[in-house]
Amino acid sequence: MTFLCRWLQVSRSGFYAWQRREASSRCQQDQRLLKMITRIYWKSQGRYGSPRVYKALKHSGVEVGKKRVARLMQAEGLVGRVARVTRRQPGLKRFKSSGRNLLRALQSLRPSIKCG
């Protein structure tokens, strides 16, 4: 321990005092907030990202910033599931069925060359 304290340029008594000190109030608030965030996240079955979690916290009366929620979720590895957007394309099947496949037509016209 003496070597590490000398290397970090801190006194041993200062290191032990820092080690015994309890976490800062901001850190304690972050821990409480993280519990609420994870509860909301898993209640939504992992679907909610930081914007929705932020809105849920605001709705429940918790004063918090968007970036703080995003930072805590990123640190914990909580990522919202992205919904895949599908668009209907009316008439696509009719278009594909009515047209000829020009690639097949070109391949049948090309003479077969045998190497060997």
C-alpha positions in Angstrom: 0.0 0.0 0.0 2.9 2.3 0.7 4.2 2.0 -2.8 0.8 2.8 -4.3 0.3 5.8 -2.1 3.7 7.1 -3.1 3.0 6.4 -6.8 -0.3 8.3 -6.6 1.3 11.0 -4.5 -1.2 10.8 -1.7 -0.8 10.1 2.0 -1.7 6.8 3.5 -4.0 8.4 6.0 -5.7 10.4 3.3 -6.3 7.2 1.2 -7.8 5.4 4.2 -10.0 8.4 5.0 -11.3 8.5 1.4 -11.9 4.7 1.5 -14.0 5.0 4.7 -16.0 8.0 3.5 -19.5 7.3 2.3 -20.6 8.0 -1.3 -21.5 11.6 -2.2 -25.2 12.7 -2.2 -25.2 12.8 -6.0 -23.9 9.3 -6.2 -26.6 8.1 -3.8 -29.3 9.9 -5.8 -28.0 8.3 -8.9 -28.3 4.8 -7.3 -31.9 5.5 -6.2 -32.8 6.9 -9.7 -31.1 3.9 -11.3 -33.4 1.5 -9.3 -36.4 3.4 -10.6 -35.1 3.4 -14.2 -34.4 -0.3 -14.2 -37.9 -1.0 -12.7 -39.5 1.0 -15.5 -37.2 -0.6 -18.1 -38.0 -4.1 -17.1 -41.7 -3.3 -16.6 -41.8 -2.4 -20.3 -40.0 -5.7 -21.1 -36.9 -3.9 -22.3 -38.8 -1.9 -24.9 -38.3 1.6 -23.5 -35.3 3.7 -24.3 -34.2 6.8 -22.4 -36.8 9.2 -23.9 -39.7 6.9 -22.8 -38.1 6.2 -19.4 -37.7 9.9 -18.9 -41.3 10.6 -19.7 -42.4 7.8 -17.3 -40.3 9.3 -14.6 -41.7 12.8 -15.3 -45.2 11.4 -15.2 -44.6 9.8 -11.8 -43.3 13.2 -10.5 -39.6 12.7 -10.5 -37.5 15.8 -11.3 -34.7 14.6 -13.6 -33.0 15.6 -16.8 -33.0 13.7 -20.1 -29.3 13.4 -20.3 -29.0 12.1 -16.8 -31.4 9.3 -17.6 -29.5 8.5 -20.8 -26.2 8.5 -19.0 -27.4 6.2 -16.2 -29.0 3.8 -18.7 -25.9 3.7 -20.9 -23.7 3.0 -17.9 -26.0 0.1 -16.8 -26.2 -1.2 -20.4 -30.0 -0.7 -20.7 -30.9 -0.3 -24.4 -34.4 0.0 -25.7 -35.6 -2.4 -28.4 -36.0 -0.7 -31.8 -39.3 -1.6 -33.5 -38.8 -2.6 -37.1 -40.9 -0.4 -39.4 -42.7 -2.3 -42.2 -44.4 -0.4 -45.0 -47.1 -1.9 -47.1 -46.4 -1.7 -50.8 -49.8 -2.2 -52.6 -49.4 -3.5 -56.1 -45.9 -4.9 -55.7 -46.9 -8.5 -56.2 -48.9 -7.6 -59.3 -45.9 -5.7 -60.6 -43.5 -8.5 -60.0 -45.8 -11.2 -61.5 -46.5 -9.2 -64.7 -43.0 -8.4 -65.7 -40.6 -10.7 -67.5 -37.2 -11.6 -65.9 -34.8 -10.0 -68.4 -31.8 -11.5 -66.7 -32.9 -15.0 -67.5 -33.7 -14.0 -71.0 -30.2 -12.6 -71.5 -28.6 -15.7 -70.0 -30.4 -18.0 -72.3 -29.2 -15.9 -75.4 -25.6 -16.0 -74.3 -23.7 -18.9 -75.9 -22.3 -21.4 -73.5 -18.5 -21.4 -73.6 -16.8 -24.5 -72.2 -13.2 -24.1 -70.9 -11.1 -27.1 -70.5 
